[in-house]
Structure formats: structure tokens, C-alpha cells
Amino acid sequence: MTDPEPFRTVAGRGEARFEIRGSEFIGHVDRADSVDAAESFVDAVRERYDDATHNVPAYRVPAGDTAPDRVNEVLIREYQSDDGEPTGSSGKPALNVLQQRDLRNVVAVVTRYYGGTNLGVGGLARAYSRAVKEAVDDAGVEAVRPRHRFTVTVEYDDSGTVRGILDGADCEFDAAYEAEVAFDVSAPVTESDELRDRIQSATSGRARIE
């Protein structure tokens, strides 16, 4: 399999704060690998800043509902909203920053507390763009190799074998020990199929991989 080109995204959470003519702007960004993750981040910011005048969201994330195990390879869904600001003054400028910096798997929200002075469409656009730019700068940008995500579920007798394979592989995983053991795995796309095959072979096909 040809190694896919890395994509650019934020390295983690970032935040920026500044004031313009009495209005306070707070930019928030974070990594999001799905629409659900992006919407959860937006909801969390809105809940935290529920007294704000506006919470303007924008994101560029995989439309992973079409292929949830290969979320880094599907088409990108772009979304923005002005959240009550004048049309085109806030959501679009916020999204434009993510586009111009060629960032994906990323979500941004800009919180505004109105200070009593209207900034005009141009002033708002500059402020919302600045909030996202500075939040991205705070988070940092990194190149990420596209990855596959899948879940391996096994009985306890096979869990040590599977964990040993995952520990020795180029992957990240979390394990949940309940009635069965479920490993949530993230592996580079070039190595995912081979890793699945090794797990199936080592467990004589008893592992359920979804």
C-alpha cells in the first residue's frame, strides 16, 4: 500500500483572548477526528460560556459516518455558523483560517462578549479571524499520518496475546476490561491490514475486529 501523505492539524487544544473596543473575544481550537467529536467540542464551549453573546463554530473534519473505521480517508466536511452575528461576518472568516492554513481534523469556536460598540462586518471578520489564528498558534500545528481505527474484542484468555501484539506494533490503543476485553486501536493505514491479520492468526480467528 502506498504511504498516504500526512495531513496538517493542530497539536492539541489552543486558546487566545483579546479585547477590541470593549468586546472580549476568546478563540478555542482542538483536534477533532469526526463530526461527533467536533460537535461535542462546540457544545462544551457553549456550555462553559453560556453567558456569552455569541459562540461561533467552524470545523473541517472527516465525514466519518461513511466509513467509521477509516475516518482519515473520507471526504472532509466543512461547517460554520455566524451564531447570530451579521451574515458572513464571523463563521466564514473563522473557517477561512482553517482552510488557508490547510488544517483538517480541527474544530474552532470563537466566544464573544459584546462590549457595547458595533464593530461592523469588516471589523468582526478581522476579529474572528484573529481569534482563530492566535488559538491555532497557541495550539501548534503538526503533520499527522492518516490512520485506521478499529476495535478488537476478545475473551480474557486471548487478551494477553492481543496486548502483546499491540505493544510491539506501531499503533496506539486503549483497553477496556469488562465481560470481554475490548481494544480500541489506531494504526497507520499502511500497517492496519497486516496488524489485523496478525491478531486473527494469533487468536485462531476468535478475535472480533470491527
Phi and psi in degrees as a GROMACS rama.xvg file:
@    title "Ramachandran Plot"
@    xaxis  label "Phi"
@    yaxis  label "Psi"
@TYPE xy
-68.2618  134.522  THR-2
-70.1116  118.133  ASP-3
-65.8245  153.435  PRO-4
-67.1365  139.347  GLU-5
-63.3283  155.51  PRO-6
-117.18  159.289  PHE-7
-95.0551  133.937  ARG-8
-149.535  175.728  THR-9
-77.6564  151.185  VAL-10
-80.1723  -11.2914  ALA-11
169.624  -155.84  GLY-12
-76.4962  146.95  ARG-13
-142.583  154.557  GLY-14
-147.068  147.434  GLU-15
-143.12  142.426  ALA-16
-133.535  138.697  ARG-17
-161.274  168.572  PHE-18
-125.803  138.576  GLU-19
-131.991  114.325  ILE-20
49.5134  44.8466  ARG-21
91.6368  -20.3071  GLY-22
-86.4285  132.411  SER-23
-96.7807  131.962  GLU-24
-116.506  135.056  PHE-25
-128.309  115.324  ILE-26
-95.3727  136.757  GLY-27
-128.569  135.084  HIS-28
-137.371  156.593  VAL-29
-160.692  163.818  ASP-30
-72.6223  139.447  ARG-31
-147.116  123.775  ALA-32
-101.174  7.14515  ASP-33
-158.179  165.541  SER-34
-61.3808  -42.7393  VAL-35
-60.5517  -42.5046  ASP-36
-64.6888  -40.1926  ALA-37
-64.6459  -45.6439  ALA-38
-64.5039  -35.5199  GLU-39
-64.6623  -39.7793  SER-40
-64.7903  -45.1374  PHE-41
-59.0341  -45.8821  VAL-42
-62.0821  -39.3714  ASP-43
-65.695  -40.8415  ALA-44
-66.396  -43.007  VAL-45
-62.3648  -36.6457  ARG-46
-69.4653  -41.4409  GLU-47
-67.4547  -37.3547  ARG-48
-113.051  51.2392  TYR-49
-72.6861  -10.3404  ASP-50
-95.4637  1.38681  ASP-51
-73.1328  158.112  ALA-52
-71.5139  -40.1734  THR-53
-144.802  146.083  HIS-54
-129.661  100.23  ASN-55
-95.5617  118.967  VAL-56
-99.7583  154.613  PRO-57
-156.69  138.896  ALA-58
-153.162  157.994  TYR-59
-132.507  103.378  ARG-60
-136.939  160.869  VAL-61
-64.1341  139.778  PRO-62
-79.8269  66.2561  ALA-63
-68.0021  -8.09836  GLY-64
-64.9929  -18.2693  ASP-65
-83.0459  -22.2087  THR-66
-159.221  77.225  ALA-67
-62.7239  -19.5942  PRO-68
-88.018  -6.2329  ASP-69
-135.003  53.1837  ARG-70
-66.6932  -16.9269  VAL-71
-87.2547  -1.39775  ASN-72
-112.724  -10.5695  GLU-73
-84.4151  174.175  VAL-74
-62.9657  151.493  LEU-75
-86.4172  133.398  ILE-76
-99.8545  127.293  ARG-77
-109.222  138.275  GLU-78
-145.518  143.925  TYR-79
-154.94  155.068  GLN-80
-144.595  143.952  SER-81
-81.8549  -12.9411  ASP-82
46.3466  46.8019  ASP-83
93.7888  -11.8902  GLY-84
-74.0824  163.23  GLU-85
-54.2796  142.436  PRO-86
-53.5585  128.089  THR-87
81.4405  1.51373  GLY-88
-91.9368  -13.4647  SER-89
-140.089  -60.4278  SER-90
-61.4875  -44.9977  GLY-91
-65.7265  -45.9183  LYS-92
-59.3123  -36.513  PRO-93
-64.7665  -45.8028  ALA-94
-65.5776  -36.6312  LEU-95
-57.605  -36.2266  ASN-96
-62.7444  -44.1308  VAL-97
-64.1107  -37.7649  LEU-98
-68.8281  -47.5797  GLN-99
-64.7695  -31.1363  GLN-100
-88.4418  3.23098  ARG-101
55.9432  45.5373  ASP-102
-100.913  140.684  LEU-103
-137.3  173.975  ARG-104
52.8685  47.4956  ASN-105
-143.575  145.196  VAL-106
-130.453  142.721  VAL-107
-132.473  144.684  ALA-108
-136.761  133.044  VAL-109
-113.506  120.116  VAL-110
-92.9829  135.677  THR-111
-129.284  130.802  ARG-112
-105.609  113.926  TYR-113
-65.9681  132.894  TYR-114
-103.771  7.11444  GLY-115
99.534  -7.90137  GLY-116
-120.066  124.764  THR-117
-70.3118  136.707  ASN-118
-98.9926  -10.0154  LEU-119
77.0345  161.585  GLY-120
-60.7056  -43.8911  VAL-121
-64.3477  -43.0267  GLY-122
-64.5391  -39.4766  GLY-123
-65.1731  -44.1175  LEU-124
-58.5991  -42.7041  ALA-125
-66.2441  -38.1875  ARG-126
-69.593  -43.6878  ALA-127
-68.592  -38.0664  TYR-128
-61.825  -45.7693  SER-129
-61.1088  -41.1219  ARG-130
-61.2423  -41.4374  ALA-131
-71.7518  -43.8462  VAL-132
-56.8598  -47.104  LYS-133
-71.6047  -33.2697  GLU-134
-67.3802  -39.2901  ALA-135
-64.048  -42.8858  VAL-136
-60.0157  -39.1691  ASP-137
-66.6421  -38.3883  ASP-138
-73.3095  -36.771  ALA-139
86.9546  155.655  GLY-140
-119.276  141.053  VAL-141
-138.417  157.174  GLU-142
-93.6661  131.271  ALA-143
-121.974  134.105  VAL-144
-75.3629  133.252  ARG-145
-55.7988  141.449  PRO-146
-131.058  155.402  ARG-147
-100.547  146.027  HIS-148
-120.86  133.917  ARG-149
-153.956  164.266  PHE-150
-116.548  132.694  THR-151
-111.233  121.787  VAL-152
-116.697  127.83  THR-153
-141.043  163.866  VAL-154
-71.9491  163.388  GLU-155
-59.107  -34.5909  TYR-156
-60.2221  -30.9857  ASP-157
-95.6627  -6.2859  ASP-158
-66.2435  -37.1  SER-159
-65.439  -38.7814  GLY-160
-63.0875  -47.1908  THR-161
-65.5231  -42.6933  VAL-162
-62.6864  -38.5221  ARG-163
-62.6431  -40.3741  GLY-164
-64.224  -44.5433  ILE-165
-67.3353  -37.9579  LEU-166
-61.1811  -32.4534  ASP-167
-92.5819  0.506862  GLY-168
-102.321  163.75  ALA-169
-83.8921  77.0101  ASP-170
-152.705  168.94  CYS-171
-119.463  144.664  GLU-172
-155.42  155.818  PHE-173
-124.516  144.915  ASP-174
-118.242  136.64  ALA-175
-119.529  118.919  ALA-176
-101.5  103.336  TYR-177
-128.324  -131.662  GLU-178
-62.4551  -35.2884  ALA-179
-125.956  178.242  GLU-180
-109.042  125.76  VAL-181
-115.954  124.37  ALA-182
-105.594  118.754  PHE-183
-90.4019  115.852  ASP-184
-116.212  140.131  VAL-185
-126.251  118.947  SER-186
-133.833  150.097  ALA-187
-55.3316  143.201  PRO-188
-60.4245  -27.8306  VAL-189
-74.6171  -14.8446  THR-190
-118.906  -5.21402  GLU-191
-63.1617  -48.7375  SER-192
-62.664  -41.9552  ASP-193
-64.0371  -38.9063  GLU-194
-64.933  -41.8907  LEU-195
-61.6592  -43.6064  ARG-196
-61.7245  -41.2592  ASP-197
-63.4565  -40.5357  ARG-198
-65.8274  -43.9144  ILE-199
-62.8136  -42.0776  GLN-200
-65.6276  -44.2993  SER-201
-67.5881  -25.6901  ALA-202
-104.582  11.3495  THR-203
54.5107  36.7894  SER-204
80.3985  5.17943  GLY-205
-75.7381  -23.3824  ARG-206
-69.7891  137.048  ALA-207
-98.6107  119.646  ARG-208
-116.059  121.942  ILE-209
